[in-house]
């Protein structure tokens, strides 16, 4: 997954806003990249997580709608 800079933000481990590296990756890849993983049991819960939506919103990228 190319969104490794966002893992701690998606997991809720990061305090405050997501890192600039995370936001850069989200902007470069877009929100649909997470939809590719919606059927993978290892990351499925991340795709629909409310934390994930907050990360996308904080980075000013539309949240995925898978």
C-alpha positions in Angstrom: 0.0 0.0 0.0 1.4 3.3 -1.0 -0.3 5.1 1.9 2.2 4.0 4.6 2.7 7.6 5.8 -1.0 7.6 6.8 -1.1 4.3 8.7 -0.7 5.8 12.1 -3.3 8.5 11.3 -5.8 5.9 10.0 -5.2 3.7 13.1 -5.8 6.6 15.4 -2.2 6.5 16.8 -1.3 10.0 15.5 -2.2 13.0 17.6 -3.6 16.0 15.9 -3.6 16.5 12.1 -2.1 13.9 9.7 1.4 14.5 8.6 2.2 16.5 5.5 3.7 13.3 4.0 0.3 11.6 4.5 -1.7 14.4 2.9 0.7 14.5 0.0 0.2 10.8 -0.7 -3.6 11.1 -0.4 -3.6 14.0 -2.8 -1.4 12.2 -5.2 -3.3 8.9 -5.1 -6.8 10.1 -4.5 -9.5 8.6 -2.4 -10.4 5.7 -4.7 -7.1 4.0 -3.9 -8.5 2.7 -0.6 -11.5 1.1 -2.5 -9.1 -1.3 -4.1 -8.6 -2.8 -0.6 -12.3 -3.0 0.5 -12.5 -6.7 0.1 -9.2 -7.4 1.8 -10.0 -8.6 5.4 -6.7 -7.1 6.7 -7.5 -3.5 5.7 -11.3 -3.6 5.2 -12.0 -2.0 8.5 -9.7 0.9 7.7 -11.6 1.8 4.5 -14.8 2.4 6.3 -13.4 3.8 9.5 -14.6 7.2 10.7 -10.9 8.0 11.5 -10.1 7.5 7.9 -12.8 9.9 6.8 -11.4 12.5 9.3 -7.9 12.0 7.9 -9.2 12.6 4.3 -11.1 15.7 5.5 -8.1 17.1 7.3 -6.0 16.7 4.2 -8.8 18.3 2.1 -9.2 15.2 -0.1 -12.7 13.7 -0.7 -13.2 10.6 1.5 -13.7 7.3 -0.4 -17.2 6.1 -1.1 -16.7 2.4 -1.8 
